[in-house]
Amino acid sequence: MDKIYSRKKINLSKKSSMVLLILVTALFTVCYLIKTIEPTFNRLCLSEAKSTATQIVNETIDEIMDKYGYDDLITTIKDKDGNIVSMQANVATMNKIISEISLNIQQKINSKESRDISIRLGTFSGITLLSGRGPKVPIRISSVGNIDTELSSEFTSVGINQSIHRIYAVIHCNIDVLTPFNTISNQIDDKVMLAENLIIGNIPANYFDVGKLIGN
């Protein structure tokens, strides 16, 4: 009986060692695969986050600027002959627009639900020939961001004594993409036109650049 008991004990020990070896091998395999696919995975997740952030920025500015026009941003003063002698930025209105843009974008990004993206299994291999092939692997990501907004403007000559004045919102959006493996941080910069106007005549000398006049 003692020999039979001893034989079983040895068999159990071998089975335990085999299970442990399989688990260790599986762990190292998973770690290797994650390390291999990480650059591709990070690039795809970041691309998705950038696309979402750009869409939110454009939608938000369209919504806000529905309430404003060029004349709300710039006051143009003319002399008795109709010549432009002064262009003044409406600081209060511009500050209000900047605040609305930043706040609304921030709220939309933070309230954006976690979403799934699908990456083809072959893409994980890193082999160009297999990229985009194979079954889809769903991966859930979520993103948060901090927003900085500033204004800039430019005059573009379009003819003799004719210029187009454009006012832009320059958005700096810091995005953190939270993935199952890590956190990817990146800054997304976007420049969106708020308003434009055709200026007939010379640009007045006492025009102040809104980009310098309005702070962040």
N, CA, C and O of each residue as an XYZ file, in Angstrom:
864
protein
N       0.829     -1.217      0.000
C       0.000      0.000      0.000
C       0.861      1.263      0.000
O       0.521      2.268     -0.625
N       2.010      1.185      0.733
C       2.882      2.366      0.802
C       3.431      2.732     -0.563
O       3.565      3.910     -0.894
N       3.755      1.698     -1.369
C       4.306      1.963     -2.696
C       3.268      2.619     -3.599
O       3.594      3.521     -4.371
N       2.033      2.173     -3.505
C       0.955      2.752     -4.322
C       0.735      4.200     -3.945
O       0.570      5.052     -4.818
N       0.731      4.490     -2.656
C       0.547      5.874     -2.186
C       1.683      6.761     -2.681
O       1.453      7.890     -3.116
N       2.882      6.260     -2.616
C       4.059      7.019     -3.048
C       4.006      7.297     -4.539
O       4.387      8.381     -4.978
N       3.532      6.319     -5.337
C       3.441      6.478     -6.782
C       2.431      7.568     -7.133
O       2.683      8.375     -8.028
N       1.297      7.600     -6.445
C       0.276      8.627     -6.683
C       0.808     10.012     -6.338
O       0.540     10.993     -7.032
N       1.556     10.064     -5.264
C       2.119     11.344     -4.842
C       3.058     11.906     -5.899
O       3.071     13.103     -6.186
N       3.848     10.993     -6.468
C       4.779     11.422     -7.528
C       4.020     11.895     -8.762
O       4.404     12.885     -9.385
N       2.947     11.197     -9.117
C       2.138     11.573    -10.280
C       1.494     12.937    -10.085
O       1.465     13.753    -11.007
N       0.976     13.187     -8.879
C       0.372     14.482     -8.585
C       1.400     15.597     -8.675
O       1.100     16.686     -9.164
N       2.606     15.329     -8.205
C       3.677     16.322     -8.269
C       4.027     16.648     -9.710
O       4.273     17.807    -10.043
N       4.052     15.638    -10.563
C       4.345     15.862    -11.983
C       3.252     16.677    -12.654
O       3.533     17.556    -13.469
N       1.996     16.380    -12.306
C       0.879     17.119    -12.886
C       0.922     18.585    -12.467
O       0.673     19.475    -13.280
N       1.240     18.834    -11.197
C       1.324     20.210    -10.703
C       2.427     20.979    -11.424
O       2.258     22.142    -11.791
N       3.551     20.309    -11.617
C       4.665     20.952    -12.317
C       4.295     21.277    -13.763
O       4.663     22.328    -14.288
N       3.561     20.358    -14.401
C       3.147     20.558    -15.782
C       2.184     21.727    -15.912
O       2.293     22.539    -16.831
N       1.223     21.803    -14.962
C       0.254     22.914    -14.975
C       0.963     24.239    -14.761
O       0.661     25.230    -15.426
N       1.913     24.251    -13.823
C       2.673     25.474    -13.550
C       3.469     25.905    -14.774
O       3.529     27.092    -15.094
N       4.081     24.941    -15.459
C       4.862     25.247    -16.661
C       3.972     25.829    -17.754
O       4.356     26.777    -18.439
N       2.783     25.257    -17.911
C       1.841     25.760    -18.929
C       1.418     27.181    -18.605
O       1.356     28.031    -19.493
N       1.122     27.449    -17.320
C       0.697     28.793    -16.915
C       1.802     29.821    -17.136
O       1.547     30.922    -17.626
N       3.030     29.456    -16.771
C       4.168     30.372    -16.954
C       4.402     30.642    -18.435
O       4.645     31.778    -18.842
N       4.323     29.572    -19.241
C       4.500     29.720    -20.693
C       3.421     30.624    -21.288
O       3.707     31.482    -22.123
N       2.172     30.417    -20.845
C       1.059     31.239    -21.340
C       1.241     32.698    -20.952
O       0.960     33.597    -21.744
N       1.717     32.933    -19.722
C       1.931     34.301    -19.248
C       2.995     35.006    -20.081
O       2.807     36.149    -20.498
N       4.117     34.322    -20.324
C       5.188     34.913    -21.130
C       4.721     35.144    -22.571
O       5.114     36.126    -23.200
N       3.887     34.243    -23.089
C       3.369     34.394    -24.453
C       2.476     35.623    -24.558
O       2.577     36.397    -25.510
N       1.593     35.796    -23.560
C       0.698     36.953    -23.552
C       1.500     38.251    -23.455
O       1.228     39.213    -24.174
N       2.496     38.268    -22.555
C       3.337     39.466    -22.396
C       4.068     39.795    -23.693
O       4.190     40.962    -24.067
N       4.557     38.751    -24.379
C       5.263     38.965    -25.645
C       4.327     39.530    -26.711
O       4.696     40.440    -27.454
N       3.108     38.981    -26.778
C       2.139     39.455    -27.769
C       1.757     40.906    -27.509
O       1.672     41.713    -28.435
N       1.526     41.230    -26.235
C       1.167     42.615    -25.885
C       2.286     43.577    -26.267
O       2.036     44.657    -26.802
N       3.532     43.171    -25.983
C       4.678     44.014    -26.316
C       4.805     44.187    -27.827
O       5.191     45.253    -28.307
N       4.476     43.133    -28.570
C       4.599     43.175    -30.028
C       3.551     44.075    -30.658
O       3.849     44.837    -31.577
N       2.323     43.986    -30.162
C       1.223     44.735    -30.781
C       1.062     46.135    -30.214
O       0.271     46.922    -30.734
N       1.805     46.465    -29.145
C       1.596     47.744    -28.459
C       1.734     48.964    -29.373
O       0.868     49.838    -29.331
N       2.792     49.066    -30.206
C       2.900     50.259    -31.071
C       1.710     50.416    -32.017
O       1.177     51.514    -32.176
N       1.296     49.303    -32.648
C       0.146     49.351    -33.554
C      -1.128     49.665    -32.797
O      -1.948     50.464    -33.250
N      -1.290     49.042    -31.656
C      -2.479     49.254    -30.831
C      -2.579     50.715    -30.387
O      -3.648     51.318    -30.475
N      -1.471     51.282    -29.911
C      -1.463     52.674    -29.462
C      -1.802     53.625    -30.609
O      -2.550     54.586    -30.432
N      -1.243     53.344    -31.787
C      -1.488     54.208    -32.942
C      -2.958     54.191    -33.347
O      -3.520     55.237    -33.670
N      -3.580     53.030    -33.335
C      -4.984     52.915    -33.720
C      -5.894     53.587    -32.703
O      -6.841     54.281    -33.074
N      -5.611     53.384    -31.427
C      -6.423     54.006    -30.377
C      -6.301     55.524    -30.411
O      -7.292     56.235    -30.251
N      -5.080     56.019    -30.619
C      -4.856     57.460    -30.668
C      -5.536     58.074    -31.883
O      -6.086     59.172    -31.800
N      -5.500     57.372    -33.010
C      -6.175     57.848    -34.216
C      -7.680     57.966    -33.985
O      -8.312     58.926    -34.425
N      -8.243     56.986    -33.297
C      -9.674     57.015    -32.990
C     -10.009     58.193    -32.077
O     -11.012     58.875    -32.285
N      -9.175     58.430    -31.071
C      -9.406     59.534    -30.136
C      -9.290     60.884    -30.833
O     -10.080     61.789    -30.568
N      -8.305     61.023    -31.727
C      -8.140     62.267    -32.474
C      -9.347     62.548    -33.357
O      -9.822     63.680    -33.437
N      -9.833     61.512    -34.015
C     -11.000     61.660    -34.883
C     -12.214     62.122    -34.086
O     -12.955     63.004    -34.522
N     -12.410     61.525    -32.925
C     -13.542     61.894    -32.070
C     -13.413     63.329    -31.569
O     -14.384     64.085    -31.588
N     -12.208     63.708    -31.120
C     -11.991     65.052    -30.597
C     -12.192     66.110    -31.685
O     -12.803     67.148    -31.428
N     -11.688     65.861    -32.887
C     -11.848     66.808    -33.996
C     -13.320     66.991    -34.346
O     -13.769     68.108    -34.606
N     -14.063     65.898    -34.352
C     -15.494     65.971    -34.638
C     -16.222     66.798    -33.583
O     -17.089     67.606    -33.915
N     -15.873     66.598    -32.312
C     -16.501     67.350    -31.230
C     -16.180     68.831    -31.340
O     -17.059     69.671    -31.143
N     -14.932     69.161    -31.654
C     -14.513     70.562    -31.791
C     -15.318     71.258    -32.892
O     -15.860     72.342    -32.677
N     -15.394     70.642    -34.050
C     -16.106     71.250    -35.182
C     -17.600     71.396    -34.904
O     -18.190     72.428    -35.223
N     -18.214     70.373    -34.312
C     -19.641     70.440    -33.998
C     -19.928     71.532    -32.976
O     -20.904     72.272    -33.104
N     -19.075     71.629    -31.963
C     -19.276     72.620    -30.899
C     -19.170     74.038    -31.435
O     -19.997     74.890    -31.107
N     -18.159     74.299    -32.259
C     -17.985     75.644    -32.798
C     -19.135     76.006    -33.732
O     -19.595     77.147    -33.725
N     -19.603     75.058    -34.533
C     -20.755     75.317    -35.407
C     -21.985     75.699    -34.581
O     -22.711     76.624    -34.942
N     -22.217     74.995    -33.486
C     -23.370     75.276    -32.634
C     -23.282     76.663    -32.009
O     -24.261     77.410    -31.994
N     -22.101     77.002    -31.494
C     -21.932     78.289    -30.808
C     -21.987     79.451    -31.787
O     -22.617     80.470    -31.504
N     -21.330     79.309    -32.943
C     -21.270     80.429    -33.878
C     -22.572     80.639    -34.635
O     -22.694     81.598    -35.397
N     -23.551     79.754    -34.437
C     -24.894     79.991    -34.974
C     -25.507     81.249    -34.366
O     -26.392     81.871    -34.956
N     -25.022     81.616    -33.173
C     -25.589     82.765    -32.444
C     -24.819     84.053    -32.712
O     -25.243     85.126    -32.284
N     -23.688     83.958    -33.418
C     -22.842     85.133    -33.618
C     -22.471     85.298    -35.091
O     -22.484     84.345    -35.871
N     -22.142     86.539    -35.443
C     -21.642     86.847    -36.770
C     -20.394     87.697    -36.668
O     -19.945     88.019    -35.568
N     -19.834     88.061    -37.799
C     -18.607     88.867    -37.805
C     -18.809     90.190    -37.070
O     -17.929     90.628    -36.329
N     -19.958     90.824    -37.271
C     -20.219     92.127    -36.645
C     -20.307     92.031    -35.134
O     -20.147     93.039    -34.446
N     -20.560     90.833    -34.598
C     -20.572     90.671    -33.142
C     -19.154     90.626    -32.584
O     -18.928     90.902    -31.406
N     -18.207     90.277    -33.444
C     -16.814     90.155    -33.003
C     -16.000     91.417    -33.246
O     -15.143     91.783    -32.441
N     -16.279     92.080    -34.368
C     -15.499     93.254    -34.768
C     -16.437     94.427    -35.055
O     -17.410     94.293    -35.797
N     -16.129     95.576    -34.455
C     -16.864     96.809    -34.757
C     -16.050     97.630    -35.757
O     -14.912     98.013    -35.485
N     -16.650     97.892    -36.911
C     -15.980     98.653    -37.967
C     -16.507    100.081    -37.980
O     -17.714    100.303    -38.069
N     -15.603    101.044    -37.890
C     -15.962    102.458    -37.893
C     -15.511    103.097    -39.197
O     -14.356    102.955    -39.600
N     -16.430    103.804    -39.858
C     -16.132    104.423    -41.153
C     -16.268    105.943    -41.059
O     -16.967    106.476    -40.198
N     -15.571    106.620    -41.979
C     -15.707    108.078    -42.028
C     -16.908    108.436    -42.901
O     -17.639    107.554    -43.351
N     -17.106    109.713    -43.135
C     -18.283    110.175    -43.870
C     -18.273    109.727    -45.338
O     -19.313    109.706    -45.996
N     -17.072    109.365    -45.847
C     -16.969    108.904    -47.232
C     -17.081    107.377    -47.347
O     -16.986    106.828    -48.445
N     -17.280    106.706    -46.232
C     -17.423    105.251    -46.250
C     -16.121    104.488    -46.131
O     -16.102    103.262    -46.242
N     -15.023    105.214    -45.904
C     -13.737    104.538    -45.740
C     -13.576    104.030    -44.307
O     -13.938    104.713    -43.349
N     -13.028    102.820    -44.178
C     -12.827    102.255    -42.844
C     -11.650    102.958    -42.175
O     -10.538    102.990    -42.703
N     -11.923    103.513    -41.009
C     -10.874    104.216    -40.274
C     -10.459    103.469    -39.011
O      -9.398    103.735    -38.446
N     -11.299    102.534    -38.572
C     -10.974    101.806    -37.341
C     -11.705    100.467    -37.306
O     -12.853    100.353    -37.737
N     -11.012     99.460    -36.783
C     -11.628     98.153    -36.536
C     -11.314     97.755    -35.098
O     -10.148     97.636    -34.720
N     -12.342     97.553    -34.311
C     -12.157     97.274    -32.892
C     -12.726     95.903    -32.538
O     -13.849     95.563    -32.911
N     -11.939     95.136    -31.820
C     -12.401     93.828    -31.363
C     -13.340     93.997    -30.180
O     -13.048     94.746    -29.248
N     -14.465     93.299    -30.221
C     -15.409     93.309    -29.106
C     -14.949     92.278    -28.074
O     -15.299     91.100    -28.135
N     -14.156     92.768    -27.132
C     -13.454     91.883    -26.206
C     -14.422     91.040    -25.382
O     -14.205     89.839    -25.218
N     -15.474     91.642    -24.867
C     -16.415     90.911    -24.010
C     -17.056     89.740    -24.765
O     -17.173     88.634    -24.237
N     -17.463     90.005    -25.999
C     -18.096     88.951    -26.800
C     -17.101     87.838    -27.121
O     -17.439     86.657    -27.053
N     -15.871     88.224    -27.471
C     -14.863     87.228    -27.796
C     -14.515     86.358    -26.592
O     -14.355     85.143    -26.718
N     -14.399     86.985    -25.430
C     -14.122     86.211    -24.222
C     -15.254     85.236    -23.921
O     -15.017     84.112    -23.477
N     -16.477     85.674    -24.163
C     -17.641     84.814    -23.933
C     -17.610     83.609    -24.879
O     -17.887     82.480    -24.473
N     -17.273     83.867    -26.138
C     -17.201     82.783    -27.121
C     -16.108     81.789    -26.750
O     -16.318     80.578    -26.815
N     -14.943     82.297    -26.362
C     -13.841     81.421    -25.964
C     -14.252     80.533    -24.796
O     -13.988     79.331    -24.788
N     -14.906     81.148    -23.807
C     -15.333     80.386    -22.635
C     -16.346     79.310    -23.016
O     -16.257     78.173    -22.553
N     -17.302     79.673    -23.855
C     -18.323     78.708    -24.286
C     -17.704     77.544    -25.054
O     -18.048     76.384    -24.831
N     -16.786     77.873    -25.962
C     -16.150     76.826    -26.765
C     -15.396     75.846    -25.866
O     -15.566     74.632    -25.976
N     -14.561     76.387    -24.974
C     -13.751     75.530    -24.103
C     -14.620     74.674    -23.194
O     -14.393     73.472    -23.057
N     -15.620     75.299    -22.573
C     -16.485     74.585    -21.627
C     -17.287     73.493    -22.323
O     -17.373     72.371    -21.823
N     -17.874     73.813    -23.474
C     -18.709     72.834    -24.180
C     -17.897     71.655    -24.709
O     -18.332     70.506    -24.628
N     -16.711     71.949    -25.252
C     -15.860     70.863    -25.735
C     -15.447     69.963    -24.570
O     -15.485     68.737    -24.672
N     -15.053     70.591    -23.465
C     -14.637     69.822    -22.293
C     -15.751     68.908    -21.808
O     -15.518     67.735    -21.516
N     -16.963     69.447    -21.723
C     -18.099     68.657    -21.240
C     -18.416     67.501    -22.182
O     -18.708     66.391    -21.737
N     -18.357     67.768    -23.485
C     -18.690     66.714    -24.454
C     -17.660     65.593    -24.439
O     -18.014     64.418    -24.537
N     -16.385     65.956    -24.318
C     -15.345     64.926    -24.285
C     -15.457     64.092    -23.009
O     -15.360     62.866    -23.044
N     -15.666     64.781    -21.876
C     -15.745     64.056    -20.605
C     -16.992     63.187    -20.500
O     -16.976     62.153    -19.832
N     -18.076     63.605    -21.158
C     -19.320     62.837    -21.078
C     -19.424     61.778    -22.170
O     -20.375     60.997    -22.202
N     -18.433     61.760    -23.069
C     -18.444     60.771    -24.143
C     -18.293     59.378    -23.548
O     -17.322     59.104    -22.843
N     -19.234     58.514    -23.825
C     -19.195     57.171    -23.262
C     -18.014     56.376    -23.818
O     -17.555     56.591    -24.939
N     -17.547     55.452    -22.984
C     -16.522     54.531    -23.477
C     -17.061     53.821    -24.706
O     -18.246     53.493    -24.770
N     -16.213     53.588    -25.659
C     -16.685     53.020    -26.911
C     -15.752     51.913    -27.382
O     -14.578     51.863    -27.015
N     -16.291     51.051    -28.183
C     -15.525     49.925    -28.705
C     -14.984     50.257    -30.092
O     -15.684     50.842    -30.918
N     -13.745     49.882    -30.337
C     -13.208     49.936    -31.685
C     -12.816     48.509    -32.058
O     -12.505     47.694    -31.189
N     -12.833     48.225    -33.311
C     -12.514     46.875    -33.780
C     -11.206     46.900    -34.551
O     -11.015     47.716    -35.453
N     -10.325     46.010    -34.190
C      -9.034     45.885    -34.865
C      -8.918     44.460    -35.401
O      -9.132     43.493    -34.670
N      -8.582     44.343    -36.665
C      -8.437     43.023    -37.265
C      -7.280     42.258    -36.607
O      -6.237     42.828    -36.289
N      -7.495     40.963    -36.413
C      -6.508     40.143    -35.725
C      -5.158     40.177    -36.427
O      -4.117     40.181    -35.769
N      -5.165     40.203    -37.754
C      -3.911     40.213    -38.500
C      -3.087     41.469    -38.269
O      -1.866     41.452    -38.427
N      -3.758     42.571    -37.892
C      -3.059     43.832    -37.645
C      -2.130     43.704    -36.450
O      -1.077     44.340    -36.410
N      -2.513     42.886    -35.477
C      -1.693     42.721    -34.283
C      -0.339     42.089    -34.581
O       0.607     42.261    -33.813
N      -0.240     41.369    -35.676
C       1.005     40.667    -35.995
C       2.125     41.624    -36.361
O       3.303     41.287    -36.236
N       1.754     42.835    -36.820
C       2.767     43.782    -37.255
C       3.274     43.516    -38.660
O       4.139     44.231    -39.166
N       2.729     42.481    -39.286
C       3.122     42.125    -40.656
C       2.211     42.859    -41.639
O       0.990     42.721    -41.567
N       2.785     43.631    -42.548
C       2.011     44.456    -43.470
C       1.029     43.630    -44.283
O      -0.105     44.053    -44.505
N       1.457     42.455    -44.726
C       0.618     41.604    -45.564
C      -0.649     41.150    -44.835
O      -1.685     40.944    -45.467
N      -0.573     40.994    -43.521
C      -1.715     40.519    -42.729
C      -2.545     41.652    -42.136
O      -3.611     41.416    -41.568
N      -2.059     42.866    -42.267
C      -2.763     44.008    -41.677
C      -4.161     44.165    -42.264
O      -4.339     44.123    -43.481
N      -5.142     44.343    -41.399
C      -6.522     44.522    -41.836
C      -7.221     43.235    -42.199
O      -8.326     43.257    -42.741
N      -6.587     42.106    -41.903
C      -7.171     40.810    -42.252
C      -7.496     40.015    -40.984
O      -6.941     40.253    -39.911
N      -8.410     39.072    -41.151
C      -8.759     38.212    -40.034
C      -9.977     38.725    -39.287
O     -10.515     39.777    -39.631
N     -10.423     37.985    -38.256
C     -11.612     38.391    -37.490
C     -11.363     39.675    -36.709
O     -10.220     40.013    -36.400
N     -12.449     40.392    -36.391
C     -12.346     41.636    -35.641
C     -12.186     41.352    -34.149
O     -12.840     40.466    -33.599
N     -11.310     42.113    -33.508
C     -11.114     42.022    -32.066
C     -11.624     43.318    -31.451
O     -11.022     44.370    -31.672
N     -12.735     43.278    -30.671
C     -13.272     44.499    -30.075
C     -12.429     44.952    -28.884
O     -12.068     44.139    -28.032
N     -12.114     46.244    -28.823
C     -11.339     46.808    -27.717
C     -12.045     48.074    -27.238
O     -12.421     48.931    -28.038
N     -12.217     48.176    -25.936
C     -12.929     49.323    -25.370
C     -11.920     50.389    -24.929
O     -10.947     50.093    -24.236
N     -12.174     51.633    -25.345
C     -11.330     52.743    -24.913
C     -12.215     53.886    -24.426
O     -13.377     53.993    -24.815
N     -11.660     54.725    -23.584
C     -12.359     55.935    -23.161
C     -11.325     57.048    -23.103
O     -10.137     56.777    -22.925
N     -11.755     58.290    -23.250
C     -10.794     59.390    -23.310
C     -11.289     60.588    -22.525
O     -12.492     60.833    -22.431
N     -10.361     61.323    -21.969
C     -10.657     62.567    -21.263
C      -9.676     63.609    -21.772
O      -8.616     63.257    -22.289
N     -10.011     64.890    -21.633
C      -9.107     65.891    -22.171
C      -9.228     67.242    -21.491
O     -10.278     67.582    -20.946
N      -8.155     68.006    -21.526
C      -8.150     69.397    -21.062
C      -8.048     70.300    -22.282
O      -7.297     70.018    -23.216
N      -8.817     71.397    -22.263
C      -8.938     72.248    -23.444
C      -8.363     73.636    -23.181
O      -8.659     74.253    -22.157
N      -7.545     74.120    -24.105
C      -7.093     75.512    -24.131
C      -7.527     76.110    -25.463
O      -7.326     75.510    -26.519
N      -8.132     77.311    -25.402
C      -8.627     77.956    -26.619
C      -8.077     79.375    -26.712
O      -8.038     80.098    -25.717
N      -7.653     79.767    -27.907
C      -7.205     81.134    -28.159
C      -7.692     81.560    -29.536
O      -8.087     80.732    -30.356
N      -7.655     82.858    -29.774
C      -8.109     83.400    -31.047
C      -6.927     83.889    -31.870
O      -5.909     84.320    -31.328
N      -7.077     83.817    -33.175
C      -6.103     84.405    -34.092
C      -6.865     84.969    -35.283
O      -8.016     84.606    -35.526
N      -6.217     85.849    -36.015
C      -6.876     86.430    -37.191
C      -5.851     86.691    -38.270
O      -4.648     86.741    -38.012
N      -6.355     86.859    -39.502
C      -5.459     87.138    -40.618
C      -6.195     87.912    -41.700
O      -7.408     87.778    -41.866
N      -5.449     88.717    -42.423
C      -5.974     89.424    -43.592
C      -5.355     88.808    -44.840
O      -4.141     88.618    -44.916
N      -6.202     88.501    -45.816
C      -5.730     87.942    -47.080
C      -6.172     88.838    -48.228
O      -7.361     89.107    -48.393
N      -5.214     89.295    -49.013
C      -5.543     90.154    -50.153
C      -6.216     89.333    -51.251
O      -5.743     88.261    -51.628
N      -7.338     89.864    -51.756
C      -8.063     89.159    -52.814
C      -8.267     90.051    -54.039
O      -9.002     89.683    -54.955
N      -7.632     91.201    -54.061
C      -7.780     92.115    -55.192
C      -7.285     93.502    -54.825
O      -6.748     93.709    -53.736
N      -7.461     94.434    -55.716
C      -7.029     95.810    -55.467
C      -7.916     96.417    -54.383
O      -9.133     96.512    -54.538
N      -7.282     96.826    -53.279
C      -7.991     97.418    -52.138
C      -9.090     96.503    -51.584
O     -10.102     96.979    -51.069
N      -8.886     95.216    -51.692
C      -9.848     94.263    -51.137
C      -9.105     93.191    -50.343
O      -8.126     92.611    -50.814
N      -9.581     92.948    -49.154
C      -8.984     91.922    -48.300
C     -10.091     91.163    -47.577
O     -11.159     91.705    -47.294
N      -9.812     89.912    -47.290
C     -10.732     89.125    -46.466
C     -10.123     89.000    -45.073
O      -8.980     88.574    -44.909
N     -10.912     89.379    -44.083
C     -10.480     89.256    -42.698
C     -11.122     88.007    -42.098
O     -12.347     87.890    -42.059
N     -10.293     87.081    -41.634
C     -10.783     85.846    -41.034
C     -10.362     85.769    -39.566
O      -9.246     86.138    -39.200
N     -11.278     85.283    -38.744
C     -11.007     85.099    -37.316
C     -11.119     83.600    -37.015
O     -12.094     82.950    -37.392
N     -10.109     83.070    -36.332
C     -10.046     81.640    -36.062
C     -10.038     81.360    -34.558
O      -9.592     82.180    -33.756
N     -10.534     80.201    -34.211
C     -10.348     79.649    -32.871
C      -9.273     78.574    -32.982
O      -9.387     77.656    -33.794
N      -8.248     78.690    -32.177
C      -7.171     77.701    -32.159
C      -7.356     76.854    -30.901
O      -7.257     77.354    -29.780
N      -7.623     75.572    -31.104
C      -7.947     74.672    -30.002
C      -6.760     73.755    -29.721
O      -6.237     73.104    -30.625
N      -6.344     73.713    -28.461
C      -5.317     72.774    -28.015
C      -5.989     71.802    -27.044
O      -6.391     72.189    -25.947
N      -6.105     70.565    -27.449
C      -6.852     69.566    -26.681
C      -5.899     68.456    -26.230
O      -5.350     67.728    -27.057
N      -5.709     68.335    -24.931
C      -4.866     67.268    -24.388
C      -5.719     66.032    -24.124
O      -6.628     66.056    -23.294
N      -5.415     64.968    -24.832
C      -6.226     63.754    -24.768
C      -5.456     62.641    -24.055
O      -4.283     62.400    -24.337
N      -6.134     61.976    -23.137
C      -5.617     60.760    -22.522
C      -6.508     59.606    -22.955
O      -7.697     59.584    -22.636
N      -5.946     58.657    -23.671
C      -6.702     57.486    -24.117
C      -6.429     56.352    -23.127
O      -5.301     55.877    -22.999
N      -7.476     55.936    -22.439
C      -7.347     54.902    -21.428
C      -7.657     53.549    -22.062
O      -8.804     53.268    -22.410
N      -6.646     52.727    -22.207
C      -6.812     51.416    -22.847
C      -6.651     50.322    -21.786
O      -6.242     50.610    -20.661
N      -6.965     49.085    -22.130
C      -6.778     48.004    -21.149
C      -5.315     47.806    -20.755
O      -5.034     47.242    -19.697
N      -4.376     48.264    -21.595
C      -2.964     48.008    -21.343
C      -2.236     49.204    -20.739
O      -1.357     49.035    -19.893
N      -2.597     50.408    -21.168
C      -1.857     51.583    -20.721
C      -2.685     52.840    -20.951
O      -3.847     52.764    -21.349
N      -2.081     53.993    -20.699
C      -2.696     55.293    -20.959
C      -1.832     56.044    -21.971
O      -0.635     56.231    -21.752
N      -2.435     56.470    -23.070
C      -1.708     57.179    -24.122
C      -2.080     58.653    -24.060
O      -3.260     58.997    -24.129
N      -1.094     59.520    -23.931
C      -1.331     60.963    -23.855
C      -0.836     61.632    -25.124
O       0.222     61.294    -25.654
N      -1.625     62.591    -25.603
C      -1.233     63.305    -26.814
C      -1.989     64.625    -26.885
O      -3.073     64.755    -26.315
N      -1.419     65.606    -27.583
C      -2.094     66.890    -27.779
C      -2.617     66.990    -29.204
O      -1.901     66.716    -30.168
N      -3.868     67.387    -29.317
C      -4.494     67.571    -30.624
C      -4.708     69.067    -30.835
O      -5.353     69.727    -30.021
N      -4.171     69.594    -31.922
C      -4.319     71.014    -32.247
C      -5.241     71.163    -33.452
O      -5.087     70.478    -34.464
N      -6.191     72.066    -33.321
C      -7.144     72.271    -34.406
C      -7.392     73.771    -34.566
O      -7.468     74.508    -33.583
N      -7.514     74.207    -35.813
C      -7.752     75.614    -36.119
C      -9.028     75.710    -36.943
O      -9.097     75.201    -38.061
N     -10.038     76.368    -36.379
C     -11.349     76.429    -37.025
C     -11.753     77.889    -37.207
O     -11.637     78.693    -36.282
N     -12.231     78.228    -38.412
C     -12.633     79.602    -38.687
C     -13.960     79.916    -38.001
O     -14.916     79.145    -38.091
N     -14.004     81.063    -37.312
C     -15.227     81.503    -36.652
C     -16.050     82.432    -37.537
O     -17.273     82.311    -37.610
N     -15.377     83.350    -38.203
C     -16.094     84.328    -39.034
C     -15.127     84.950    -40.029
O     -13.910     84.916    -39.843
N     -15.700     85.528    -41.104
C     -14.888     86.231    -42.088
C     -15.694     87.379    -42.685
O     -16.925     87.385    -42.658
N     -14.962     88.349    -43.223
C     -15.633     89.507    -43.807
C     -14.747     90.111    -44.890
O     -13.524     90.149    -44.757
N     -15.374     90.582    -45.960
C     -14.649     91.247    -47.045
C     -14.461     92.710    -46.696
O     -15.432     93.429    -46.461
N     -13.196     93.159    -46.662
C     -12.859     94.542    -46.342
C     -12.555     95.288    -47.635
O     -11.634     94.922    -48.366
N     -13.320     96.325    -47.915
C     -13.093     97.167    -49.091
C     -12.295     98.392    -48.648
O     -12.732     99.138    -47.772
N     -11.137     98.595    -49.250
C     -10.295     99.725    -48.876
C      -9.061     99.261    -48.135
O      -8.797     98.063    -48.029
N      -8.310    100.217    -47.623
C      -7.082     99.899    -46.901
C      -7.398     99.394    -45.497
O      -8.380     99.799    -44.874
N      -6.543     98.505    -45.022
C      -6.687     98.024    -43.645
C      -6.276     99.158    -42.716
O      -5.184     99.706    -42.867
N      -7.126     99.523    -41.756
C      -6.808    100.657    -40.879
C      -5.579    100.388    -40.027
O      -5.334     99.263    -39.592
N      -4.810    101.452    -39.799
C      -3.557    101.305    -39.060
C      -3.791    100.998    -37.587
O      -2.923    100.414    -36.937
N      -4.950    101.382    -37.045
C      -5.194    101.192    -35.622
C      -5.979     99.916    -35.314
O      -6.683     99.832    -34.308
N      -5.842     98.918    -36.205
C      -6.469     97.627    -35.927
C      -5.571     96.823    -34.986
O      -4.362     96.726    -35.201
N      -6.170     96.251    -33.945
C      -5.437     95.411    -33.020
C      -5.679     93.940    -33.340
O      -6.819     93.519    -33.534
N      -4.609     93.170    -33.394
C      -4.723     91.749    -33.681
C      -5.455     91.064    -32.525
O      -5.025     91.155    -31.376
N      -6.566     90.374    -32.830
C      -7.361     89.769    -31.767
C      -6.578     88.676    -31.045
O      -6.846     88.382    -29.880
N      -5.620     88.080    -31.732
C      -4.831     87.062    -31.091
C      -3.995     87.609    -29.947
O      -3.725     86.895    -28.981
N      -3.574     88.889    -30.046
C      -2.805     89.515    -28.989
C      -3.725     90.193    -27.978
O      -3.396     90.309    -26.797
N      -4.880     90.637    -28.460
C      -5.798     91.369    -27.601
C      -6.511     90.461    -26.627
O      -6.760     90.843    -25.484
N      -6.847     89.241    -27.077
C      -7.590     88.301    -26.251
C      -6.627     87.244    -25.723
O      -5.904     86.618    -26.498
N      -6.614     87.047    -24.433
C      -5.754     86.018    -23.840
C      -6.437     84.667    -23.862
O      -7.557     84.537    -24.356
N      -5.755     83.646    -23.319
C      -6.341     82.307    -23.261
C      -7.556     82.327    -22.346
O      -8.201     81.296    -22.155
